[in-house]
Amino acid sequence: MKKWAFIVFLVLGIGLSESFAQSDSSAFYISPNPVEDDVTLRINYAGKDIKGVRIYDIIGKEVSFIDLTGKAGRTELTIDISALRPGIYFCNLYSDRGIIESRKMIKNK
């Protein structure tokens, strides 16, 4: 009887330059990425229907919400994520109509 073994590799785009991972036409930037304690969110969205940023862990559980109601245009804020466990998170920029843009964030330490 033959026995087979399969090895699956998961490649996570760690180490990609920010200019490659986030295009100039993006409404939403995360810096630095990977991040340790403090992350800067740069938002450039002209729509008046902006609601906020929701951060989800890898299994889809919401771990944070940043309210941006009434902050149309350019907004930059730094948030402390030191309480989050190391791992992969998804940051979604929301408006009244749903998700505007989504970004992957890698939390170290």
C-alpha positions in Angstrom: 0.0 0.0 0.0 1.4 3.4 -1.0 1.4 6.2 1.5 1.2 9.8 0.4 2.2 12.9 2.3 1.2 16.4 1.4 2.9 19.6 2.5 1.0 22.8 2.1 2.8 26.2 2.3 1.0 29.4 3.2 2.7 32.5 1.9 1.7 35.7 3.7 3.1 38.8 1.8 5.2 39.8 4.8 8.0 42.2 3.8 6.2 43.8 0.9 7.0 47.4 0.5 4.1 49.7 1.5 4.0 51.3 -2.0 3.4 47.8 -3.5 0.8 46.7 -0.9 -1.2 49.9 -0.9 -1.7 51.8 -4.1 -1.7 55.6 -4.5 -5.4 55.6 -5.3 -6.3 53.9 -2.0 -8.6 55.6 0.5 -7.0 53.9 3.4 -3.4 53.3 4.5 -1.9 51.4 7.5 1.6 52.2 8.7 3.8 50.6 9.8 2.8 47.1 8.7 3.8 44.8 10.4 3.0 46.7 13.6 3.9 46.2 17.3 2.1 48.6 19.6 0.9 51.8 17.7 -0.5 51.9 14.2 -1.2 55.0 12.1 -4.3 55.0 10.0 -4.4 57.4 7.1 -7.7 57.9 5.5 -8.4 60.0 2.4 -12.1 59.7 1.6 -14.2 62.6 0.4 -17.6 61.0 1.0 -19.7 62.4 3.8 -21.1 59.0 4.6 -18.0 57.7 6.3 -18.7 55.7 9.5 -15.5 54.3 10.9 -12.9 51.5 10.9 -13.6 48.0 12.2 -10.8 45.7 13.0 -11.4 41.9 12.9 -9.2 39.0 13.9 -8.4 36.1 11.6 -11.6 34.3 12.5 -13.8 37.3 11.9 -14.4 38.5 15.4 -14.6 42.3 15.7 -11.9 43.4 18.1 -12.0 47.2 17.7 -14.1 50.0 16.2 -12.9 53.5 15.5 -15.7 56.0 15.0 -15.0 58.4 12.1 -18.5 59.9 11.7 -18.3 63.4 10.3 -14.5 63.1 9.5 -14.7 63.2 5.7 -11.5 64.2 3.8 -8.0 63.5 5.1 -7.8 62.0 8.5 -4.7 60.6 10.3 -4.9 58.9 13.6 -2.6 56.7 15.7 -4.2 54.0 17.8 -2.7 51.7 20.5 -3.2 48.1 19.6 -0.8 46.7 22.2 -3.7 44.8 23.9 -4.2 42.7 20.7 -2.6 39.3 20.4 0.0 38.8 17.7 -1.5 37.7 14.4 -3.3 38.8 11.3 -6.1 41.3 11.4 -8.3 42.9 8.8 -9.1 46.6 9.0 -12.3 47.7 7.1 -13.1 51.3 6.3 -16.9 51.6 6.4 -19.5 54.1 5.0 -23.3 54.1 5.2 -23.2 51.8 2.1 -20.8 49.2 3.4 -17.1 48.5 3.1 -15.1 51.1 1.2 -11.8 49.4 1.5 -10.1 46.6 3.4 -6.5 46.2 4.5 -4.6 43.4 6.2 -2.6 44.3 9.3 0.0 42.0 10.8 0.5 42.4 14.6 3.9 41.3 16.0 4.8 40.6 19.6 
